[in-house]
Amino acid sequence: MGAEIDRFLWEHNQVTRRWLLQAGAAGVAALQAGTQSADETPRSSVLAEAIDGLESFLTPQDEFGDVSRGTPKPHSLTDEQKRDVGLTRETWSLDVISDTEHPAKLGQEFTKEQGTAITFDQLMMLAETHAVRFAKVMTCLNMGCPLGMGIWEGVPLREIIWQTEAKADLRRVFYYGYHNDDPDQMFRSSLPIGRVLEDPYGLPPVVLCYKLNGEWLTSERGGPVRVIVPEAYGFKSIKWLSHLVLSNIPHANDTYAEKNNDVDSPLKTFAATLSVPKKVEADSPFTVTGYAQVGISGLSKVQVWMHKEGDELPESDDYFAAAPWMDAEILPPPKVWGGGLPDNHVPSPTLGFDPQTGKPATWPMRLGKVHWAMLVDGLTPGKYTLRSRSIDDNGHAQPMPRPFRKSGHSAIELVEFEVT
């Protein structure tokens, strides 16, 4: 089992670093203007080489990292098997029922047994007037690297909830997807009904998602329909959705809650590196690049600190708050979004984007990711440890304000390199 986990993490790391190494000519120009004077042309070439040819900003569906569950994994079924179990757009349906143990008072339920389950065609009818799109990074709670970044499209979950004519005793909705008709393989998530019916703090709605980057969801990405919770980690965005259960239960009953995970924490802001040279010549400039996940609290800065072996570390300072951090450059929005978007245009309307220009209304965008880079002046010979951190819009430096592992990754990464 250990070898399998090691192999998965290695493969995931390769995929993640490929899709994260993304920017464009606009990023090069901004970095050169912000970090370099006219007589420093060597720096220009070094920086351009580090950023030139980087991949697109959004992640194509087939390049997302995958942490799917199931034996076999549902997306690995044959086309015929997928049709038989409702994992195609033509055969998909959704049961919407009251919890038998903690019942909510509903005017009606929708079930396959009664022939009233919600079909994909019915979902598309709702989409004609209620569809929304928004950008979101997909991240696993217990892993440091994001799985991918995309523009997700779907129908707000509340539109389905209201069709049940809910009347009272509805405090929570829990939901799960197809997992080989094996109760032991069920993976369940849940949300308070207030989050489903209302969108606080300017967040996009929770949606029943059917498209990613303008294309139908593939089976591997959770298609034909999955849940997407904008501000949450991936375990809340259940794939292969098959059941909604409306409940009067007063607490979270997610599968992850049974694994000592914090199931209510939203996305954290953190930074990490992408490229750091293993060896550098003394007194020669070099570049460092990385990415930042922009969590619920936004992102104001990315900072880098290079500690030379033998130099004293700050005392009684577990998170190195007093270290001599230096500001890195956060790259601007790309000119080329990529990810398979038709004509490289963010479809309009997309929440958070100007409908006329297609540009983000704010940058960095919450719930997404950005790239950063730094041109470092020459260093003296020795062994160094490089650390990077984020500062959120509230002034909290990574890993604060939530340093606990089970509420999502936020640890300060360290990378060793040598100057010779």
Legacy VTK file of the C-alpha trace (Angstrom):
# vtk DataFile Version 3.0
C-alpha trace
ASCII
DATASET POLYDATA
POINTS 420 float
0.000 0.000 0.000
2.846 2.396 0.820
4.353 1.942 -2.631
0.973 2.598 -4.280
0.531 5.831 -2.331
4.074 6.951 -3.179
3.482 6.247 -6.866
0.137 8.088 -6.833
1.639 11.148 -5.133
4.551 11.210 -7.598
2.221 10.969 -10.613
-0.111 13.583 -9.152
2.790 15.913 -8.514
3.943 15.650 -12.137
0.464 16.409 -13.496
-0.086 19.264 -11.058
3.234 20.946 -11.767
2.590 20.716 -15.526
-0.712 22.515 -15.345
0.455 25.014 -12.754
3.390 26.199 -14.877
1.223 28.675 -16.735
1.261 32.385 -17.494
1.895 34.227 -20.773
3.496 37.242 -22.391
1.565 39.604 -20.111
3.176 37.984 -17.086
6.647 38.339 -18.590
6.141 42.014 -19.344
4.794 42.773 -15.892
7.650 40.997 -14.171
10.283 42.702 -16.274
8.735 46.089 -15.633
8.386 45.477 -11.901
11.696 43.841 -11.021
14.271 45.052 -13.481
15.953 48.263 -14.501
17.146 49.174 -18.007
20.771 48.189 -17.367
19.885 44.690 -16.149
19.341 42.923 -19.445
20.794 39.607 -18.218
17.931 39.460 -15.739
15.444 39.928 -18.544
16.702 36.888 -20.427
16.854 34.736 -17.302
13.312 35.649 -16.350
11.961 35.239 -19.868
13.501 31.778 -20.099
11.825 30.748 -16.848
8.368 31.837 -17.999
8.510 31.360 -21.770
6.381 28.534 -23.128
4.380 27.991 -19.952
1.120 26.091 -20.299
-2.395 27.515 -20.299
-4.014 28.900 -17.180
-7.082 26.650 -17.016
-6.668 22.890 -16.786
-7.967 20.660 -19.596
-10.293 17.983 -18.261
-7.938 15.129 -19.019
-5.075 16.809 -17.146
-6.813 17.178 -13.787
-5.363 15.206 -10.921
-7.646 12.377 -9.871
-8.464 11.034 -6.403
-11.584 9.080 -7.362
-12.868 6.369 -5.055
-14.414 3.001 -5.763
-13.468 -0.545 -6.711
-13.727 -0.388 -9.636
-13.736 3.380 -10.019
-17.035 4.329 -11.674
-15.363 6.167 -14.545
-13.508 2.967 -15.475
-16.712 1.087 -16.319
-17.410 0.226 -19.936
-19.770 2.437 -21.944
-22.464 -0.242 -21.724
-22.051 -0.543 -17.967
-22.276 3.241 -17.594
-25.543 3.263 -19.548
-26.934 0.494 -17.363
-26.163 2.277 -14.072
-27.137 5.793 -15.146
-23.711 7.299 -15.795
-24.533 8.744 -19.211
-26.522 11.880 -20.011
-29.199 9.735 -21.654
-29.689 7.469 -18.615
-28.797 9.706 -15.658
-31.432 10.463 -13.041
-31.507 11.929 -9.551
-33.521 10.767 -6.545
-34.576 13.585 -4.194
-36.034 12.198 -0.980
-36.649 12.927 2.675
-34.352 11.386 5.282
-36.163 8.396 6.822
-34.398 8.820 10.181
-34.590 12.626 10.385
-37.414 13.463 7.977
-37.967 16.851 6.415
-41.523 17.789 5.512
-41.762 17.770 1.726
-44.664 18.217 -0.623
-43.237 15.591 -2.980
-40.249 13.361 -3.559
-38.618 12.322 -6.819
-37.557 8.676 -7.170
-36.639 6.156 -9.832
-38.976 3.663 -8.200
-41.962 5.939 -8.774
-40.726 7.024 -12.191
-40.420 10.647 -11.056
-36.633 11.028 -10.617
-35.070 14.172 -12.111
-33.638 13.437 -15.573
-30.818 15.114 -17.450
-33.310 16.609 -19.909
-35.208 18.174 -17.009
-31.964 19.565 -15.613
-31.217 21.123 -19.005
-34.649 22.731 -19.045
-33.780 24.413 -15.748
-30.404 25.389 -17.207
-32.102 27.457 -19.912
-33.006 30.095 -17.308
-30.898 29.284 -14.233
-27.451 28.141 -15.445
-24.413 29.790 -13.836
-20.662 29.598 -14.469
-17.760 30.376 -12.153
-14.044 29.724 -11.823
-12.834 27.399 -9.078
-9.689 25.519 -8.165
-10.290 21.890 -7.182
-8.237 20.850 -4.168
-8.159 17.763 -1.956
-8.372 18.520 1.776
-5.396 16.344 2.665
-3.057 17.145 -0.233
-0.899 20.211 -0.849
-1.126 20.435 -4.645
-4.386 21.512 -6.322
-5.913 19.009 -8.715
-6.893 21.497 -11.398
-8.469 24.846 -12.203
-11.560 25.282 -14.316
-14.745 27.147 -15.161
-17.654 25.060 -13.917
-21.222 25.337 -15.200
-24.395 24.091 -13.584
-27.848 24.698 -12.153
-28.069 25.980 -8.581
-28.960 23.121 -6.247
-31.711 25.212 -4.666
-33.721 25.042 -7.895
-34.102 21.303 -7.323
-34.771 21.726 -3.592
-37.699 24.067 -4.246
-39.314 21.540 -6.587
-39.899 19.287 -3.553
-42.205 21.957 -2.085
-40.276 21.775 1.176
-42.390 23.006 4.095
-40.546 22.514 7.411
-37.917 20.572 9.379
-35.290 20.989 6.676
-31.910 21.745 8.205
-29.437 19.883 6.052
-29.069 18.241 2.662
-26.726 15.309 2.245
-25.905 13.741 -1.076
-23.967 10.918 -2.638
-23.131 9.455 -6.013
-22.939 6.097 -7.722
-20.432 3.743 -6.116
-21.045 0.319 -7.619
-24.286 -0.219 -5.656
-22.110 -1.154 -2.682
-23.086 0.550 0.607
-19.545 0.124 1.920
-18.227 2.246 -0.967
-20.674 5.120 -0.517
-18.989 8.512 -0.086
-21.339 11.145 1.306
-21.128 14.892 1.834
-23.560 17.403 3.283
-24.357 21.103 3.575
-26.555 23.206 5.830
-29.688 24.154 3.935
-28.939 27.839 4.491
-25.808 27.577 2.310
-27.799 25.912 -0.457
-30.661 28.405 -0.491
-28.517 31.535 -0.106
-25.067 32.650 -1.288
-23.215 34.520 1.480
-20.271 36.924 1.065
-20.626 37.158 -2.706
-19.978 33.445 -3.253
-21.306 31.616 -6.324
-24.141 29.157 -5.665
-23.755 25.459 -4.991
-24.543 23.815 -8.326
-25.405 20.557 -10.002
-22.572 20.736 -12.503
-22.616 19.282 -16.024
-19.894 21.265 -17.869
-16.233 22.121 -17.291
-14.470 24.729 -19.446
-17.422 24.754 -21.820
-17.420 20.990 -22.412
-19.659 18.253 -21.027
-18.203 16.719 -17.892
-16.306 13.565 -18.667
-16.934 10.470 -16.601
-13.526 10.838 -14.952
-14.420 14.358 -13.823
-17.656 13.109 -12.264
-20.039 13.320 -15.193
-22.703 13.353 -16.259
-23.611 15.406 -13.144
-21.724 16.224 -9.971
-22.037 18.718 -7.142
-19.690 21.716 -7.058
-19.425 23.697 -3.805
-17.449 26.836 -4.760
-15.673 27.610 -1.488
-15.119 24.019 -0.370
-12.512 21.317 -0.756
-13.096 18.528 -3.234
-14.782 16.079 -0.861
-17.844 18.366 -0.809
-18.113 18.259 -4.621
-19.385 14.697 -4.965
-18.969 13.005 -8.352
-21.521 10.846 -10.253
-24.392 12.357 -8.290
-27.368 10.051 -7.798
-29.167 11.004 -4.550
-30.150 14.121 -2.616
-31.486 13.493 0.878
-33.266 16.345 2.651
-32.912 16.009 6.382
-33.699 17.481 9.785
-30.383 16.229 11.137
-28.683 18.995 13.165
-25.066 18.205 12.281
-22.729 17.266 9.434
-22.863 13.608 8.486
-20.161 13.569 5.796
-18.100 10.434 5.310
-15.038 12.635 5.916
-16.394 13.598 9.345
-15.787 9.997 10.382
-12.113 10.322 9.352
-11.244 13.136 11.801
-11.397 15.761 9.054
-12.774 19.271 9.530
-15.693 19.152 7.102
-16.712 22.802 7.494
-13.454 24.624 6.699
-13.457 26.527 3.389
-10.471 26.818 1.039
-7.308 28.241 2.585
-4.884 30.674 1.000
-1.338 29.335 0.611
1.694 29.606 -1.656
4.190 27.022 -2.886
7.040 26.788 -5.366
7.062 25.322 -8.846
10.653 25.768 -9.982
13.759 26.338 -7.877
17.177 25.503 -9.354
19.034 22.764 -7.500
22.366 24.488 -8.063
23.161 28.130 -8.814
26.408 29.858 -9.651
27.525 32.403 -7.069
26.698 36.055 -7.801
24.448 35.063 -10.734
20.758 36.035 -10.856
18.205 33.231 -11.004
14.433 32.871 -10.991
11.996 31.172 -8.663
8.415 30.512 -9.737
5.379 29.229 -7.923
1.640 29.302 -7.477
-0.785 30.450 -4.811
-4.171 29.027 -4.013
-6.494 31.947 -3.314
-8.788 30.845 -0.550
-11.833 32.377 1.056
-9.739 35.196 2.591
-8.165 36.331 -0.689
-4.511 37.028 -1.445
-2.569 40.274 -1.066
1.069 39.101 -1.272
3.378 36.195 -1.938
6.720 36.308 -0.160
9.969 34.345 -0.380
12.772 33.839 2.149
16.123 32.182 1.463
17.903 31.003 4.595
21.604 30.172 4.367
22.846 27.168 6.286
24.680 28.320 9.393
22.747 31.568 9.782
20.631 31.837 12.902
16.906 31.123 12.656
14.354 33.325 14.409
13.883 32.097 17.986
10.517 30.943 19.335
8.982 31.659 15.944
7.400 28.453 14.628
6.000 30.129 11.504
9.012 32.432 10.844
6.961 35.599 11.151
10.107 37.613 11.943
12.171 36.229 9.035
13.403 38.622 6.299
10.703 37.793 3.757
10.837 39.440 0.308
7.817 40.206 -1.886
7.465 38.200 -5.098
5.554 39.357 -8.171
2.029 37.994 -8.592
1.425 37.446 -12.305
-1.563 39.231 -13.863
-4.448 37.469 -15.619
-3.256 35.578 -18.692
-3.976 36.547 -22.260
-4.453 32.879 -23.106
-6.795 31.050 -20.714
-6.488 27.627 -22.314
-8.202 24.627 -20.790
-10.003 23.912 -24.047
-12.208 27.018 -23.957
-13.742 27.647 -27.390
-11.857 30.493 -29.104
-9.936 31.047 -25.840
-12.829 33.179 -24.534
-14.282 32.877 -21.054
-17.974 32.296 -21.832
-20.332 35.112 -20.930
-21.822 35.443 -18.444
-19.347 33.937 -15.980
-19.501 35.103 -12.387
-16.515 37.283 -11.508
-15.740 38.221 -15.142
-16.668 41.395 -16.997
-19.264 40.369 -19.622
-17.903 42.863 -22.163
-14.155 42.289 -21.909
-14.049 38.756 -20.492
-11.500 39.917 -17.922
-11.685 39.154 -14.193
-13.430 41.852 -12.181
-10.833 41.445 -9.419
-7.397 39.860 -9.283
-6.346 37.612 -7.689
-9.766 35.964 -7.783
-10.945 34.191 -4.665
-11.380 30.410 -4.931
-8.871 30.215 -7.785
-5.110 30.238 -8.184
-2.428 32.558 -9.498
1.233 32.303 -10.373
4.126 34.249 -8.953
7.800 34.697 -9.820
10.898 36.336 -8.430
14.222 37.298 -9.947
16.821 36.755 -7.224
20.090 38.674 -7.155
23.283 36.644 -6.926
23.941 34.875 -3.612
27.173 33.914 -1.881
28.257 30.248 -1.949
26.554 27.899 0.487
23.540 25.693 1.061
20.161 27.420 1.251
16.577 26.632 2.188
13.906 28.525 0.287
10.469 29.073 1.802
7.443 30.798 0.314
4.283 32.026 1.994
1.071 33.900 1.256
-0.430 36.917 2.966
-4.222 37.015 2.752
-6.420 40.093 2.440
-6.817 40.188 6.222
-3.048 40.401 6.728
-2.675 36.828 7.971
0.555 35.134 6.936
0.567 31.458 5.998
-0.091 29.089 7.716
-2.306 31.312 9.850
-5.128 31.805 10.584
-5.883 28.059 10.304
-2.650 26.071 10.623
-4.331 22.748 11.394
-3.705 19.973 8.881
-7.166 18.420 9.005
-8.794 21.665 7.913
-6.759 21.803 4.701
-3.121 22.167 3.666
-1.356 25.388 4.676
2.125 24.322 5.803
5.063 26.456 4.698
6.968 24.517 2.046
10.749 24.354 2.117
13.033 23.646 -0.832
16.790 23.162 -0.562
19.291 24.376 -3.139
23.003 25.134 -3.336
25.028 28.096 -4.541
28.488 27.153 -5.780
LINES 1 421
420 0 1 2 3 4 5 6 7 8 9 10 11 12 13 14 15 16 17 18 19 20 21 22 23 24 25 26 27 28 29 30 31 32 33 34 35 36 37 38 39 40 41 42 43 44 45 46 47 48 49 50 51 52 53 54 55 56 57 58 59 60 61 62 63 64 65 66 67 68 69 70 71 72 73 74 75 76 77 78 79 80 81 82 83 84 85 86 87 88 89 90 91 92 93 94 95 96 97 98 99 100 101 102 103 104 105 106 107 108 109 110 111 112 113 114 115 116 117 118 119 120 121 122 123 124 125 126 127 128 129 130 131 132 133 134 135 136 137 138 139 140 141 142 143 144 145 146 147 148 149 150 151 152 153 154 155 156 157 158 159 160 161 162 163 164 165 166 167 168 169 170 171 172 173 174 175 176 177 178 179 180 181 182 183 184 185 186 187 188 189 190 191 192 193 194 195 196 197 198 199 200 201 202 203 204 205 206 207 208 209 210 211 212 213 214 215 216 217 218 219 220 221 222 223 224 225 226 227 228 229 230 231 232 233 234 235 236 237 238 239 240 241 242 243 244 245 246 247 248 249 250 251 252 253 254 255 256 257 258 259 260 261 262 263 264 265 266 267 268 269 270 271 272 273 274 275 276 277 278 279 280 281 282 283 284 285 286 287 288 289 290 291 292 293 294 295 296 297 298 299 300 301 302 303 304 305 306 307 308 309 310 311 312 313 314 315 316 317 318 319 320 321 322 323 324 325 326 327 328 329 330 331 332 333 334 335 336 337 338 339 340 341 342 343 344 345 346 347 348 349 350 351 352 353 354 355 356 357 358 359 360 361 362 363 364 365 366 367 368 369 370 371 372 373 374 375 376 377 378 379 380 381 382 383 384 385 386 387 388 389 390 391 392 393 394 395 396 397 398 399 400 401 402 403 404 405 406 407 408 409 410 411 412 413 414 415 416 417 418 419
